[in-house]
Amino acid sequence: MQIDWEVLKTEAIKAMQNAYVPYSKFPVGVAALTEDGRVVSGCNIENASYGVTLCAECSMVSDLFRTGGGRLVAFYCVDKHNNILMPCGRCRQLLYEHSAPGMLLETVSGIKTIDEVIPDAFGPRDLEARA
Ligand code: THU
């Protein structure tokens, strides 16, 4: 499948501009391509109870399901300077859950697979295999 990284970057930047970040002042935007060719996106949404903050990836996963579900094949994350940002550890787990095999991420050190950014991950298959 052809991945248009520029489209993902543009959509991530657009999403980032809608972030609600009164506490950190650190807006994040993400976008991803789905297996069926949709582009989903999200921004971070903070909360006065800081720990309740939704990372941009959380709102993107909501967008994924809201628009029909499916799996992610390519992912892009930006900060307020439009620079590439690495997803936090929790969000790597979130992305892993909804990844297509071999999902790609644009990272600070080039394009990587989901397995490279969360090696030996615990995931849905473990629940079955180790039940
Ligand atoms: N943040 C994200 O939205 N995604 C990440 O992967 C990294 C961190 C947000 C959470 C918080 O609103 C802000 O960045 C500062 O940590």
Backbone and ligand atoms as CSV (ligand in chain L), in Angstrom:
chain,resi,resn,atom,element,x,y,z
A,1,MET,N,N,0.841,-1.208,0.000
A,1,MET,CA,C,0.000,0.000,0.000
A,1,MET,C,C,0.875,1.256,0.000
A,2,GLN,N,N,0.528,2.191,-0.868
A,2,GLN,CA,C,1.289,3.451,-0.972
A,2,GLN,C,C,1.019,4.348,0.245
A,3,ILE,N,N,2.062,4.805,0.901
A,3,ILE,CA,C,1.887,5.696,2.069
A,3,ILE,C,C,2.312,7.107,1.693
A,4,ASP,N,N,1.375,8.058,1.789
A,4,ASP,CA,C,1.694,9.454,1.519
A,4,ASP,C,C,2.028,10.133,2.858
A,5,TRP,N,N,3.309,10.164,3.191
A,5,TRP,CA,C,3.734,10.708,4.495
A,5,TRP,C,C,3.407,12.190,4.612
A,6,GLU,N,N,3.414,12.903,3.485
A,6,GLU,CA,C,3.099,14.344,3.515
A,6,GLU,C,C,1.657,14.580,3.951
A,7,VAL,N,N,0.743,13.740,3.463
A,7,VAL,CA,C,-0.671,13.848,3.866
A,7,VAL,C,C,-0.790,13.597,5.369
A,8,LEU,N,N,-0.094,12.578,5.860
A,8,LEU,CA,C,-0.168,12.277,7.299
A,8,LEU,C,C,0.398,13.430,8.118
A,9,LYS,N,N,1.483,14.025,7.648
A,9,LYS,CA,C,2.076,15.165,8.362
A,9,LYS,C,C,1.086,16.341,8.375
A,10,THR,N,N,0.492,16.630,7.234
A,10,THR,CA,C,-0.466,17.749,7.141
A,10,THR,C,C,-1.644,17.533,8.077
A,11,GLU,N,N,-2.174,16.309,8.105
A,11,GLU,CA,C,-3.332,16.020,8.970
A,11,GLU,C,C,-2.938,16.059,10.449
A,12,ALA,N,N,-1.730,15.626,10.767
A,12,ALA,CA,C,-1.260,15.682,12.156
A,12,ALA,C,C,-1.119,17.141,12.599
A,13,ILE,N,N,-0.601,17.986,11.738
A,13,ILE,CA,C,-0.445,19.415,12.070
A,13,ILE,C,C,-1.820,20.054,12.264
A,14,LYS,N,N,-2.756,19.729,11.375
A,14,LYS,CA,C,-4.126,20.281,11.514
A,14,LYS,C,C,-4.733,19.863,12.849
A,15,ALA,N,N,-4.571,18.601,13.202
A,15,ALA,CA,C,-5.120,18.098,14.465
A,15,ALA,C,C,-4.450,18.797,15.645
A,16,MET,N,N,-3.126,18.943,15.571
A,16,MET,CA,C,-2.369,19.575,16.662
A,16,MET,C,C,-2.906,20.984,16.955
A,17,GLN,N,N,-3.350,21.673,15.916
A,17,GLN,CA,C,-3.839,23.048,16.090
A,17,GLN,C,C,-5.151,23.099,16.885
A,18,ASN,N,N,-5.799,21.951,17.081
A,18,ASN,CA,C,-7.031,21.899,17.872
A,18,ASN,C,C,-6.810,21.357,19.287
A,19,ALA,N,N,-5.560,21.158,19.668
A,19,ALA,CA,C,-5.270,20.579,20.988
A,19,ALA,C,C,-5.778,21.494,22.108
A,20,TYR,N,N,-6.165,20.870,23.216
A,20,TYR,CA,C,-6.591,21.600,24.423
A,20,TYR,C,C,-5.511,21.366,25.476
A,21,VAL,N,N,-4.605,22.346,25.607
A,21,VAL,CA,C,-3.422,22.126,26.442
A,21,VAL,C,C,-3.156,23.309,27.384
A,22,PRO,N,N,-4.166,23.699,28.200
A,22,PRO,CA,C,-3.971,24.860,29.065
A,22,PRO,C,C,-2.898,24.636,30.124
A,23,TYR,N,N,-2.555,23.398,30.450
A,23,TYR,CA,C,-1.624,23.107,31.550
A,23,TYR,C,C,-0.197,22.947,31.042
A,24,SER,N,N,0.006,22.089,30.066
A,24,SER,CA,C,1.375,21.874,29.572
A,24,SER,C,C,1.762,22.880,28.499
A,25,LYS,N,N,0.789,23.457,27.821
A,25,LYS,CA,C,1.066,24.299,26.639
A,25,LYS,C,C,1.917,23.521,25.621
A,26,PHE,N,N,1.674,22.229,25.558
A,26,PHE,CA,C,2.466,21.348,24.686
A,26,PHE,C,C,1.509,20.590,23.758
A,27,PRO,N,N,1.059,21.253,22.687
A,27,PRO,CA,C,0.121,20.592,21.794
A,27,PRO,C,C,0.780,19.473,20.983
A,28,VAL,N,N,0.045,18.405,20.801
A,28,VAL,CA,C,0.514,17.256,20.019
A,28,VAL,C,C,-0.570,16.907,19.006
A,29,GLY,N,N,-0.154,16.578,17.808
A,29,GLY,CA,C,-1.100,16.120,16.781
A,29,GLY,C,C,-0.604,14.833,16.167
A,30,VAL,N,N,-1.529,13.938,15.877
A,30,VAL,CA,C,-1.160,12.662,15.255
A,30,VAL,C,C,-2.118,12.344,14.113
A,31,ALA,N,N,-1.624,11.560,13.181
A,31,ALA,CA,C,-2.476,11.077,12.094
A,31,ALA,C,C,-1.980,9.705,11.677
A,32,ALA,N,N,-2.906,8.908,11.176
A,32,ALA,CA,C,-2.522,7.568,10.726
A,32,ALA,C,C,-3.373,7.155,9.530
A,33,LEU,N,N,-2.763,6.300,8.720
A,33,LEU,CA,C,-3.450,5.696,7.572
A,33,LEU,C,C,-3.970,4.334,8.007
A,34,THR,N,N,-5.215,4.042,7.622
A,34,THR,CA,C,-5.793,2.741,7.968
A,34,THR,C,C,-5.662,1.780,6.778
A,35,GLU,N,N,-5.853,0.505,7.058
A,35,GLU,CA,C,-5.725,-0.517,6.003
A,35,GLU,C,C,-6.664,-0.265,4.841
A,36,ASP,N,N,-7.824,0.338,5.119
A,36,ASP,CA,C,-8.772,0.586,4.028
A,36,ASP,C,C,-8.642,1.997,3.442
A,37,GLY,N,N,-7.519,2.666,3.761
A,37,GLY,CA,C,-7.201,3.919,3.072
A,37,GLY,C,C,-7.722,5.184,3.715
A,38,ARG,N,N,-8.351,5.079,4.913
A,38,ARG,CA,C,-8.781,6.298,5.591
A,38,ARG,C,C,-7.596,6.940,6.317
A,39,VAL,N,N,-7.740,8.253,6.587
A,39,VAL,CA,C,-6.767,8.930,7.442
A,39,VAL,C,C,-7.511,9.352,8.699
A,40,VAL,N,N,-7.003,8.906,9.858
A,40,VAL,CA,C,-7.601,9.285,11.140
A,40,VAL,C,C,-6.603,10.166,11.871
A,41,SER,N,N,-7.111,11.013,12.772
A,41,SER,CA,C,-6.205,11.944,13.436
A,41,SER,C,C,-6.692,12.243,14.849
A,42,GLY,N,N,-5.829,12.909,15.615
A,42,GLY,CA,C,-6.200,13.252,16.990
A,42,GLY,C,C,-5.263,14.294,17.576
A,43,CYS,N,N,-5.734,14.935,18.644
A,43,CYS,CA,C,-4.922,15.919,19.374
A,43,CYS,C,C,-5.024,15.608,20.860
A,44,ASN,N,N,-4.076,16.115,21.646
A,44,ASN,CA,C,-4.163,15.879,23.090
A,44,ASN,C,C,-5.189,16.805,23.730
A,45,ILE,N,N,-5.863,16.272,24.744
A,45,ILE,CA,C,-6.944,16.974,25.441
A,45,ILE,C,C,-6.674,16.827,26.939
A,46,GLU,N,N,-6.193,17.915,27.549
A,46,GLU,CA,C,-5.770,17.836,28.950
A,46,GLU,C,C,-6.944,18.016,29.902
A,47,ASN,N,N,-6.626,17.873,31.196
A,47,ASN,CA,C,-7.662,17.919,32.222
A,47,ASN,C,C,-7.070,18.541,33.483
A,48,ALA,N,N,-7.898,19.279,34.221
A,48,ALA,CA,C,-7.449,19.883,35.472
A,48,ALA,C,C,-6.932,18.818,36.436
A,49,SER,N,N,-7.480,17.615,36.352
A,49,SER,CA,C,-6.919,16.477,37.073
A,49,SER,C,C,-5.887,15.864,36.118
A,50,TYR,N,N,-4.635,16.323,36.194
A,50,TYR,CA,C,-3.644,16.111,35.134
A,50,TYR,C,C,-3.582,14.688,34.584
A,51,GLY,N,N,-3.683,13.714,35.496
A,51,GLY,CA,C,-3.533,12.324,35.068
A,51,GLY,C,C,-4.644,11.836,34.150
A,52,VAL,N,N,-5.707,12.590,34.065
A,52,VAL,CA,C,-6.843,12.200,33.221
A,52,VAL,C,C,-6.644,12.668,31.775
A,53,THR,N,N,-5.566,13.388,31.546
A,53,THR,CA,C,-5.254,13.885,30.193
A,53,THR,C,C,-5.331,12.773,29.146
A,54,LEU,N,N,-5.915,13.135,28.015
A,54,LEU,CA,C,-5.940,12.222,26.875
A,54,LEU,C,C,-4.805,12.598,25.931
A,55,CYS,N,N,-3.918,11.669,25.679
A,55,CYS,CA,C,-2.882,11.916,24.676
A,55,CYS,C,C,-3.534,11.998,23.301
A,56,ALA,N,N,-2.810,12.596,22.367
A,56,ALA,CA,C,-3.324,12.725,20.998
A,56,ALA,C,C,-3.664,11.344,20.413
A,57,GLU,N,N,-2.874,10.344,20.783
A,57,GLU,CA,C,-3.107,8.993,20.253
A,57,GLU,C,C,-4.444,8.444,20.735
A,58,CYS,N,N,-4.843,8.827,21.964
A,58,CYS,CA,C,-6.132,8.351,22.494
A,58,CYS,C,C,-7.263,8.897,21.637
A,59,SER,N,N,-7.201,10.195,21.333
A,59,SER,CA,C,-8.299,10.741,20.529
A,59,SER,C,C,-8.239,10.212,19.102
A,60,MET,N,N,-7.038,9.863,18.626
A,60,MET,CA,C,-6.955,9.269,17.281
A,60,MET,C,C,-7.578,7.880,17.251
A,61,VAL,N,N,-7.374,7.104,18.313
A,61,VAL,CA,C,-7.979,5.767,18.354
A,61,VAL,C,C,-9.512,5.893,18.425
A,62,SER,N,N,-9.990,6.914,19.132
A,62,SER,CA,C,-11.438,7.170,19.129
A,62,SER,C,C,-11.920,7.488,17.720
A,63,ASP,N,N,-11.155,8.301,17.011
A,63,ASP,CA,C,-11.502,8.644,15.623
A,63,ASP,C,C,-11.501,7.389,14.747
A,64,LEU,N,N,-10.529,6.498,15.008
A,64,LEU,CA,C,-10.454,5.232,14.255
A,64,LEU,C,C,-11.760,4.455,14.387
A,65,PHE,N,N,-12.233,4.303,15.621
A,65,PHE,CA,C,-13.449,3.507,15.830
A,65,PHE,C,C,-14.703,4.257,15.403
A,66,ARG,N,N,-14.696,5.577,15.636
A,66,ARG,CA,C,-15.850,6.389,15.243
A,66,ARG,C,C,-16.098,6.297,13.745
A,67,THR,N,N,-15.010,6.163,12.972
A,67,THR,CA,C,-15.137,6.168,11.519
A,67,THR,C,C,-15.146,4.761,10.918
A,68,GLY,N,N,-15.289,3.730,11.773
A,68,GLY,CA,C,-15.462,2.394,11.207
A,68,GLY,C,C,-14.469,1.344,11.647
A,69,GLY,N,N,-13.480,1.717,12.475
A,69,GLY,CA,C,-12.530,0.726,12.994
A,69,GLY,C,C,-11.459,0.354,11.983
A,70,GLY,N,N,-10.892,-0.830,12.177
A,70,GLY,CA,C,-9.818,-1.287,11.293
A,70,GLY,C,C,-8.452,-1.124,11.930
A,71,ARG,N,N,-7.436,-1.381,11.124
A,71,ARG,CA,C,-6.062,-1.377,11.651
A,71,ARG,C,C,-5.214,-0.273,11.020
A,72,LEU,N,N,-4.182,0.125,11.772
A,72,LEU,CA,C,-3.325,1.242,11.350
A,72,LEU,C,C,-2.105,0.719,10.586
A,73,VAL,N,N,-1.790,1.370,9.480
A,73,VAL,CA,C,-0.620,0.927,8.699
A,73,VAL,C,C,0.536,1.930,8.746
A,74,ALA,N,N,0.239,3.209,9.005
A,74,ALA,CA,C,1.313,4.213,9.050
A,74,ALA,C,C,0.893,5.341,9.979
A,75,PHE,N,N,1.877,5.899,10.715
A,75,PHE,CA,C,1.578,6.849,11.803
A,75,PHE,C,C,2.567,7.996,11.808
A,76,TYR,N,N,2.034,9.197,12.127
A,76,TYR,CA,C,2.876,10.408,12.165
A,76,TYR,C,C,2.464,11.233,13.380
A,77,CYS,N,N,3.436,11.757,14.120
A,77,CYS,CA,C,3.165,12.527,15.350
A,77,CYS,C,C,4.006,13.799,15.327
A,78,VAL,N,N,3.361,14.936,15.625
A,78,VAL,CA,C,4.095,16.211,15.596
A,78,VAL,C,C,3.913,17.007,16.892
A,79,ASP,N,N,4.919,17.859,17.163
A,79,ASP,CA,C,4.814,18.836,18.255
A,79,ASP,C,C,4.415,20.190,17.668
A,80,LYS,N,N,4.427,21.234,18.508
A,80,LYS,CA,C,3.920,22.530,18.045
A,80,LYS,C,C,4.832,23.213,17.023
A,81,HIS,N,N,6.063,22.714,16.889
A,81,HIS,CA,C,6.963,23.254,15.866
A,81,HIS,C,C,6.863,22.455,14.564
A,82,ASN,N,N,5.860,21.602,14.495
A,82,ASN,CA,C,5.655,20.702,13.344
A,82,ASN,C,C,6.781,19.667,13.221
A,83,ASN,N,N,7.526,19.496,14.301
A,83,ASN,CA,C,8.598,18.489,14.278
A,83,ASN,C,C,8.067,17.131,14.725
A,84,ILE,N,N,8.713,16.076,14.226
A,84,ILE,CA,C,8.316,14.716,14.600
A,84,ILE,C,C,8.532,14.501,16.093
A,85,LEU,N,N,7.557,13.845,16.704
A,85,LEU,CA,C,7.615,13.546,18.136
A,85,LEU,C,C,7.401,12.039,18.300
A,86,MET,N,N,8.099,11.457,19.262
A,86,MET,CA,C,7.896,10.032,19.529
A,86,MET,C,C,6.680,9.836,20.431
A,87,PRO,N,N,5.838,8.865,20.144
A,87,PRO,CA,C,4.726,8.575,21.054
A,87,PRO,C,C,5.250,8.084,22.407
A,88,CYS,N,N,4.562,8.462,23.474
A,88,CYS,CA,C,4.974,8.018,24.811
A,88,CYS,C,C,4.794,6.499,24.927
A,89,GLY,N,N,5.328,5.928,25.986
A,89,GLY,CA,C,5.287,4.477,26.152
A,89,GLY,C,C,3.872,3.923,26.151
A,90,ARG,N,N,2.989,4.581,26.894
A,90,ARG,CA,C,1.602,4.124,26.950
A,90,ARG,C,C,0.976,4.129,25.553
A,91,CYS,N,N,1.297,5.156,24.785
A,91,CYS,CA,C,0.680,5.272,23.458
A,91,CYS,C,C,1.281,4.294,22.460
A,92,ARG,N,N,2.523,3.864,22.689
A,92,ARG,CA,C,3.071,2.803,21.833
A,92,ARG,C,C,2.255,1.521,22.041
A,93,GLN,N,N,1.884,1.273,23.291
A,93,GLN,CA,C,1.037,0.109,23.588
A,93,GLN,C,C,-0.326,0.254,22.904
A,94,LEU,N,N,-0.868,1.466,22.960
A,94,LEU,CA,C,-2.165,1.741,22.333
A,94,LEU,C,C,-2.083,1.527,20.818
A,95,LEU,N,N,-1.012,2.019,20.208
A,95,LEU,CA,C,-0.839,1.862,18.761
A,95,LEU,C,C,-0.653,0.389,18.406
A,96,TYR,N,N,0.110,-0.334,19.243
A,96,TYR,CA,C,0.367,-1.754,18.988
A,96,TYR,C,C,-0.943,-2.538,18.907
A,97,GLU,N,N,-1.842,-2.249,19.818
A,97,GLU,CA,C,-3.134,-2.950,19.881
A,97,GLU,C,C,-3.893,-2.841,18.553
A,98,HIS,N,N,-3.772,-1.677,17.907
A,98,HIS,CA,C,-4.573,-1.417,16.700
A,98,HIS,C,C,-3.741,-1.416,15.421
A,99,SER,N,N,-2.531,-1.965,15.502
A,99,SER,CA,C,-1.633,-1.937,14.346
A,99,SER,C,C,-1.920,-3.080,13.390
A,100,ALA,N,N,-1.726,-2.789,12.096
A,100,ALA,CA,C,-1.656,-3.859,11.103
A,100,ALA,C,C,-0.251,-4.437,11.200
A,101,PRO,N,N,-0.062,-5.721,10.817
A,101,PRO,CA,C,1.295,-6.289,10.864
A,101,PRO,C,C,2.255,-5.398,10.064
A,102,GLY,N,N,3.396,-5.079,10.678
A,102,GLY,CA,C,4.402,-4.274,9.973
A,102,GLY,C,C,4.104,-2.789,9.924
A,103,MET,N,N,3.163,-2.326,10.734
A,103,MET,CA,C,2.842,-0.890,10.774
A,103,MET,C,C,4.124,-0.043,10.854
A,104,LEU,N,N,4.121,1.069,10.103
A,104,LEU,CA,C,5.291,1.946,10.055
A,104,LEU,C,C,5.034,3.245,10.804
A,105,LEU,N,N,6.076,3.778,11.434
A,105,LEU,CA,C,5.996,5.071,12.126
A,105,LEU,C,C,7.131,5.953,11.631
A,106,GLU,N,N,6.820,7.215,11.352
A,106,GLU,CA,C,7.890,8.181,11.091
A,106,GLU,C,C,8.428,8.564,12.461
A,107,THR,N,N,9.731,8.403,12.678
A,107,THR,CA,C,10.297,8.681,14.009
A,107,THR,C,C,11.446,9.677,13.902
A,108,VAL,N,N,11.964,10.080,15.059
A,108,VAL,CA,C,13.104,11.003,15.078
A,108,VAL,C,C,14.352,10.368,14.473
A,109,SER,N,N,14.328,9.046,14.307
A,109,SER,CA,C,15.480,8.394,13.669
A,109,SER,C,C,15.052,7.587,12.439
A,110,GLY,N,N,14.092,8.152,11.703
A,110,GLY,CA,C,13.681,7.537,10.436
A,110,GLY,C,C,12.458,6.648,10.586
A,111,ILE,N,N,12.063,6.032,9.493
A,111,ILE,CA,C,10.870,5.187,9.503
A,111,ILE,C,C,11.192,3.870,10.206
A,112,LYS,N,N,10.333,3.513,11.160
A,112,LYS,CA,C,10.527,2.273,11.922
A,112,LYS,C,C,9.228,1.484,11.951
A,113,THR,N,N,9.339,0.205,12.261
A,113,THR,CA,C,8.136,-0.608,12.413
A,113,THR,C,C,7.641,-0.519,13.855
A,114,ILE,N,N,6.393,-0.879,14.032
A,114,ILE,CA,C,5.822,-0.887,15.388
A,114,ILE,C,C,6.620,-1.833,16.293
A,115,ASP,N,N,7.106,-2.937,15.730
A,115,ASP,CA,C,7.873,-3.887,16.553
A,115,ASP,C,C,9.218,-3.305,16.994
A,116,GLU,N,N,9.733,-2.352,16.230
A,116,GLU,CA,C,10.992,-1.715,16.641
A,116,GLU,C,C,10.768,-0.699,17.762
A,117,VAL,N,N,9.595,-0.050,17.774
A,117,VAL,CA,C,9.388,0.972,18.811
A,117,VAL,C,C,8.751,0.392,20.078
A,118,ILE,N,N,8.237,-0.833,20.006
A,118,ILE,CA,C,7.767,-1.513,21.230
A,118,ILE,C,C,8.107,-2.995,21.101
A,119,PRO,N,N,9.419,-3.310,21.286
A,119,PRO,CA,C,9.862,-4.688,21.063
A,119,PRO,C,C,9.256,-5.672,22.066
A,120,ASP,N,N,9.035,-6.881,21.573
A,120,ASP,CA,C,8.514,-7.966,22.427
A,120,ASP,C,C,7.266,-7.532,23.202
A,121,ALA,N,N,6.409,-6.803,22.505
A,121,ALA,CA,C,5.237,-6.223,23.172
A,121,ALA,C,C,4.278,-7.289,23.681
A,122,PHE,N,N,3.633,-6.941,24.771
A,122,PHE,CA,C,2.487,-7.720,25.243
A,122,PHE,C,C,1.278,-7.262,24.435
A,123,GLY,N,N,0.480,-8.202,23.958
A,123,GLY,CA,C,-0.662,-7.790,23.159
A,123,GLY,C,C,-1.771,-8.815,23.149
A,124,PRO,N,N,-2.768,-8.587,22.293
A,124,PRO,CA,C,-3.960,-9.438,22.271
A,124,PRO,C,C,-3.635,-10.919,22.072
A,125,ARG,N,N,-2.593,-11.220,21.271
A,125,ARG,CA,C,-2.270,-12.629,21.002
A,125,ARG,C,C,-1.796,-13.345,22.270
A,126,ASP,N,N,-1.128,-12.599,23.169
A,126,ASP,CA,C,-0.664,-13.220,24.419
A,126,ASP,C,C,-1.830,-13.694,25.266
A,127,LEU,N,N,-2.918,-12.930,25.229
A,127,LEU,CA,C,-4.078,-13.312,26.033
A,127,LEU,C,C,-4.599,-14.671,25.606
A,128,GLU,N,N,-4.548,-14.930,24.276
A,128,GLU,CA,C,-5.024,-16.228,23.775
A,128,GLU,C,C,-3.974,-17.304,24.002
A,129,ALA,N,N,-2.729,-17.005,23.586
A,129,ALA,CA,C,-1.680,-18.018,23.608
A,129,ALA,C,C,-1.347,-18.492,25.020
A,130,ARG,N,N,-1.511,-17.619,26.004
A,130,ARG,CA,C,-1.088,-17.954,27.369
A,130,ARG,C,C,-2.257,-18.159,28.316
A,131,ALA,N,N,-3.439,-18.316,27.745
A,131,ALA,CA,C,-4.638,-18.437,28.599
A,131,ALA,C,C,-4.574,-19.733,29.412
L,1,THU,N1,N,1.404,13.775,24.723
L,1,THU,C1,C,0.667,13.223,23.713
L,1,THU,O1,O,-0.430,13.698,23.392
L,1,THU,N2,N,1.173,12.123,23.086
L,1,THU,C2,C,2.405,11.596,23.329
L,1,THU,O2,O,2.724,10.530,22.808
L,1,THU,C3,C,3.341,12.329,24.203
L,1,THU,C4,C,2.669,13.245,25.182
L,1,THU,C5,C,0.850,14.959,25.423
L,1,THU,C6,C,0.312,14.673,26.798
L,1,THU,C7,C,0.351,16.067,27.414
L,1,THU,O3,O,-0.870,16.732,27.089
L,1,THU,C8,C,1.489,16.763,26.705
L,1,THU,O4,O,1.818,15.966,25.598
L,1,THU,C9,C,2.713,16.967,27.573
L,1,THU,O5,O,3.128,15.759,28.125
